[in-house]
Amino acid sequence: MHKIPLRKCLATGEQLPKKEMIRVVRNKEGEVFVDPTGKMNGRGAYLKRSKAAFETAKKKKVLARALQVEIPEQIFEELEKYANE
């Protein structure tokens, strides 16, 4: 029996399997990327794959706080593509 890796959503606080989440990464240069593979180098933060979670993260600035960098608008636009609602 395999252990399923769990991650906590910044916006909702839910513990979910890693495959149900989307990762946002800040690299050493301070650039921010959406990481659908979950394997890019850098500091990562996880969000639930839902439009509501993305909107909450944007409104409360939880991604900016977690990654310690200003999040560009295009990152949230890219996240919208991954919402499965």
Buried (B, 14 or more C-beta within 10 A) or exposed (E): EEEEEEBEBBBBEEEBEEEBBBBBBBEEEEEBBBBEEBEBEBBBBBBBBBBEBBBBBBEEEBBBEBBEBEBEEEBBEBBEEBBEE
